[in-house]
Amino acid sequence: MEIKQVVVTGQNAVELQTFDLNEQVGPDEVLIDTEYTFISAGTELANYTAKDANVLKPGNWNSYPWKSGYANVGIVRKTGADVTKAKVGQRVYTFGKHASAIIANQQELLIEVPADISPAIAASSRMAGVAATSIILSEIPHHAWVAVFGLGMVGNLAAQMFQNLGCRVIGIEPNEHRRQLADRCGLTTTIGGSNEDVREQIKAITGGKLAHITVDAVGHSSVVMQALRSTATFGQIVLLGSPRVPVEGNLTELLSAVHVRWITMRGGLEWCLPVYSELPNVVSLHSKQQLVFDWIREGKLALEPQISHYVHPGRIKEAYDGLLHEPETFTGVVLDWKQL
């Protein structure tokens, strides 16, 4: 069958291409007609702009030409003989590419979308899945102070999640528009300013205690250092964003503070979680996504205010460039494959 698929062909170059997709499915595979996909402004733009230099090296997962996307919602049209996670006709969520149809493997996550969640919101919930890693790996004290640095979509959702768990959350963001959007999403405290101003504000808000948990939702090493200075003794720093660009600095400043103040630093890459787990005390990518869906259904995650555009896939270049150059206007982009 003929499909349309997004391909990043080089630095700042992306297009919708035509491919032939073999409709034959393996034992664990399903054929899905895509309804919506969601653009990750972090990973996808880092590869689109070659901020991640691996795109220029052959053989890497994101080497050019790169078929982008990892948030796909669609309808199952065909299933393999051993598929137990989905049925024909079901709407499912996968880590699928930006394409009009995909072959997905149930071993790589396949989960039914609840009937009372719109498929576009379900696709955008991919960013909530990324954000959820921060609450999973944190040891959260009672009534903890949490400072989230960066209120893009992932940071905004991480802050909402910590609030859901009863934490007192401070969102830190230099961009006033993002702070206002976070306010509309229910965050009670958002601040901005210089690094020193932010630390003093956090100190004042917490009564001098600083934050029990700080989260870098930007993916920049200088932000990690800023978070360090706002982390309380015995506190935790969560690296939710993926650091991608080199930053020069004094490593001893970081290590000394970690050593002297007993600070724990935790990496938050979600791919370290198992896809599925039958054990109730072991979090998996599947159970994490179930939590996200539950919170959406309960009205505890504000996703819709962060979606600014529903875009025809043929306008992918406009979508990428909008997210890159007009972040106040392009806050979240859904690709609508039903428009094809």
C-alpha positions in Angstrom: 0.0 0.0 0.0 1.1 3.6 -0.7 1.7 5.8 2.4 2.9 9.2 3.2 5.7 9.7 5.8 7.7 12.6 7.3 11.4 12.4 6.6 14.1 14.7 7.9 16.5 14.7 4.9 19.2 17.0 6.3 19.9 19.9 8.6 16.8 22.1 8.6 15.3 20.1 5.7 12.1 18.0 6.1 9.4 16.8 3.7 6.5 14.5 3.3 7.5 11.5 1.1 5.7 8.6 -0.5 6.6 5.0 0.3 5.3 1.5 -0.4 4.4 -0.2 2.9 4.2 -4.0 2.9 0.8 -4.8 4.5 2.0 -8.3 5.7 2.2 -8.4 9.5 4.4 -10.6 11.6 3.1 -12.6 14.6 3.5 -9.7 17.0 2.7 -6.9 14.6 -0.3 -4.8 13.8 -1.2 -2.6 10.8 -2.5 0.8 11.9 -4.1 3.6 9.9 -2.9 6.8 11.6 -5.3 9.4 12.8 -3.0 11.8 14.6 0.7 12.1 15.6 2.3 14.7 17.8 5.6 16.5 17.3 8.2 16.4 20.0 9.7 19.9 20.1 12.8 18.6 22.0 14.0 15.4 20.3 12.7 16.1 16.8 14.0 19.7 16.6 17.3 18.7 18.0 17.6 16.2 15.1 16.1 18.6 12.6 18.7 21.3 13.4 21.6 18.9 13.9 21.9 20.0 17.5 22.4 16.3 18.1 25.6 15.8 16.0 24.8 12.0 15.7 22.5 12.8 12.8 25.5 13.5 10.6 27.1 10.1 11.4 25.8 7.1 9.4 24.4 4.2 11.3 22.8 6.0 14.3 19.1 5.8 15.2 18.6 9.3 14.0 21.0 9.6 11.1 19.9 11.5 8.0 17.6 10.7 6.3 15.6 10.2 9.4 11.9 9.1 9.6 10.8 11.2 12.5 8.1 10.9 15.1 7.3 8.7 18.1 3.7 9.6 19.1 1.1 7.9 17.0 -2.6 7.2 17.5 -4.7 5.3 14.9 -7.1 2.4 14.1 -5.9 -1.2 14.0 -6.7 -2.7 10.5 -4.8 -6.0 10.7 -3.2 -8.1 13.5 -0.6 -10.9 13.6 -1.3 -14.4 14.9 0.2 -13.8 18.4 -1.1 -10.3 19.0 -2.9 -10.0 22.4 -2.6 -6.3 23.1 -5.1 -5.0 20.4 -8.0 -6.0 18.2 -9.0 -5.0 14.7 -11.0 -1.8 14.9 -9.5 -0.6 18.2 -7.9 2.9 18.5 -4.4 2.4 19.9 -1.5 4.5 21.0 2.0 3.6 20.0 5.5 5.1 19.6 4.9 5.1 15.9 6.4 7.4 13.3 4.8 10.4 11.5 3.2 8.3 8.7 -0.3 7.8 7.3 0.0 4.1 8.2 2.5 2.1 10.2 3.4 -1.5 11.2 3.8 -1.6 15.0 5.1 -4.4 17.2 3.2 -5.1 20.4 6.6 -5.7 22.2 7.4 -2.0 21.7 4.2 -0.8 23.5 0.7 -1.0 22.2 -2.1 0.4 24.4 -5.8 1.0 23.7 -6.9 4.6 23.9 -9.9 5.1 26.2 -13.1 6.0 24.4 -13.6 9.2 26.4 -10.2 10.6 25.3 -10.0 12.3 21.9 -7.4 10.7 19.6 -5.6 14.1 19.2 -5.2 14.5 22.9 -4.1 10.9 23.2 -1.3 11.6 20.7 -0.2 14.7 22.5 -0.1 12.8 25.8 3.2 11.4 24.6 4.8 14.5 26.2 3.1 13.6 29.5 4.7 10.2 29.2 8.1 11.8 29.0 7.3 14.1 31.9 6.1 11.3 34.1 9.5 9.8 34.4 10.4 12.6 36.8 7.8 11.6 39.4 8.6 7.9 39.0 12.2 8.1 39.9 12.0 10.8 42.5 11.8 10.0 46.2 9.2 12.5 47.2 9.0 13.7 50.8 5.7 14.7 52.3 4.6 18.2 51.2 7.8 18.5 49.2 9.0 21.7 47.5 9.7 21.0 43.8 11.3 23.5 41.4 10.8 22.7 37.7 13.2 24.6 35.4 11.7 25.1 32.0 8.0 25.3 31.3 7.9 24.0 27.7 5.3 21.2 27.3 7.3 18.5 29.2 8.2 20.8 32.1 4.7 22.1 32.3 3.3 18.6 32.5 6.0 17.5 35.0 5.0 20.4 37.2 1.3 19.5 37.0 2.1 15.9 37.9 4.1 16.9 41.0 1.2 19.1 42.0 -1.2 16.1 41.6 1.0 14.2 44.1 0.6 17.0 46.7 3.9 18.8 46.2 4.4 22.5 46.4 5.6 23.3 42.9 7.5 26.3 41.6 7.8 26.6 37.8 10.8 28.6 36.6 10.7 30.0 33.1 12.3 33.2 31.6 9.6 33.4 28.9 6.5 35.2 30.2 4.2 33.7 27.6 5.1 30.2 28.9 4.6 31.3 32.5 1.1 32.6 31.6 0.3 29.3 29.8 1.5 27.4 32.8 -0.8 29.5 35.0 -3.8 28.6 32.7 -2.8 24.9 33.1 -3.2 25.2 36.9 0.3 25.8 38.2 0.0 27.9 41.3 3.5 29.5 41.4 5.6 30.5 38.4 8.7 32.8 38.4 11.3 34.2 36.1 14.3 36.5 36.2 18.1 36.1 36.3 19.7 33.1 37.9 20.4 34.9 41.1 16.9 36.4 41.2 15.4 33.0 40.7 17.4 31.5 43.5 16.4 34.3 45.8 12.8 33.9 44.9 12.9 30.2 45.5 14.6 30.8 48.8 11.9 33.3 49.8 9.0 31.1 48.7 10.4 28.0 50.6 11.2 30.0 53.7 14.9 29.5 53.2 14.7 25.8 52.7 15.2 25.7 48.9 13.7 22.9 46.9 13.7 19.2 48.0 13.5 18.3 44.3 14.7 20.3 41.3 14.0 19.2 37.7 15.9 20.2 34.6 13.2 20.1 31.9 15.3 22.0 29.4 18.1 19.6 28.7 20.9 22.1 29.1 23.9 21.7 31.4 23.9 25.3 32.5 20.3 24.8 33.8 21.5 21.8 35.8 24.0 24.1 37.5 21.2 26.7 38.2 19.1 23.9 39.6 21.9 22.7 41.8 22.1 26.1 43.5 18.4 26.0 44.3 18.5 22.4 45.7 18.2 21.9 49.4 20.7 19.8 51.4 19.8 16.1 51.0 17.8 17.1 48.0 17.5 15.6 44.5 18.2 16.9 41.0 16.3 15.2 38.1 17.7 15.4 34.6 14.5 15.1 32.6 15.8 16.8 29.5 18.5 15.3 27.4 21.7 17.5 27.5 22.9 17.9 23.9 25.2 20.8 23.6 28.7 21.3 25.3 28.9 23.7 28.2 32.2 24.8 29.7 32.4 25.1 33.5 34.0 24.0 36.7 33.0 20.4 37.3 34.3 20.6 40.9 31.6 23.1 41.7 29.0 20.5 40.8 30.8 17.5 42.5 31.6 19.4 45.6 28.0 20.5 46.2 26.8 16.9 45.5 29.4 15.6 48.0 29.1 18.2 50.8 25.3 18.6 50.7 24.4 15.0 50.0 22.6 15.8 46.9 21.4 13.0 44.6 21.4 13.4 40.9 19.1 11.2 38.8 18.9 10.6 35.1 15.3 10.6 33.7 15.5 8.9 30.3 12.3 6.9 30.1 13.7 4.2 27.8 15.3 2.6 30.8 11.9 1.4 31.9 10.6 -2.0 30.8 7.8 -1.9 28.2 5.5 -4.1 30.3 5.6 -5.6 33.8 3.3 -8.0 35.6 4.6 -6.9 39.0 2.5 -4.2 40.6 5.6 -2.5 42.2 7.5 -2.3 38.9 6.7 0.7 36.8 6.7 0.1 33.0 6.2 2.3 29.9 2.7 0.7 29.7 1.7 1.4 33.3 3.1 5.0 33.0 0.9 5.6 30.0 -2.1 4.2 31.8 -1.5 6.7 34.6 -1.3 9.5 32.1 -4.6 8.4 30.5 -6.2 8.1 34.0 -5.2 11.7 34.9 -6.5 13.0 31.6 -9.8 11.4 32.2 -10.0 12.8 35.7 -9.2 16.3 34.5 -5.8 16.3 36.3 -3.6 17.1 33.3 -4.2 20.2 31.1 -3.0 19.2 27.7 -5.5 21.0 25.4 -4.4 24.5 26.3 -0.9 23.7 25.1 -1.9 22.5 21.7 -1.7 25.5 19.4 -1.9 24.0 15.9 -3.6 21.1 14.1 -1.5 20.8 10.9 -1.8 19.0 7.6 1.2 16.6 7.3 2.2 18.3 4.1 3.0 21.4 6.1 5.6 19.7 8.3 8.3 22.2 7.3 6.1 25.0 8.5 5.3 23.1 11.8 9.0 22.4 12.5 10.1 26.0 11.7 7.2 27.4 13.8 8.2 25.4 16.8 11.8 26.4 16.3 11.4 30.1 15.6 8.0 31.1 17.1 7.7 29.2 20.4 5.2 31.6 21.8 2.8 30.9 18.9 3.7 27.2 18.2 3.3 25.7 21.7 2.3 22.3 20.6 1.6 20.8 17.1 -0.6 17.8 16.2 -0.3 16.4 12.7 -3.8 15.5 11.4 -3.5 12.5 9.0 -7.2 12.4 8.3 -6.7 15.6 6.2 -4.8 13.6 3.6 
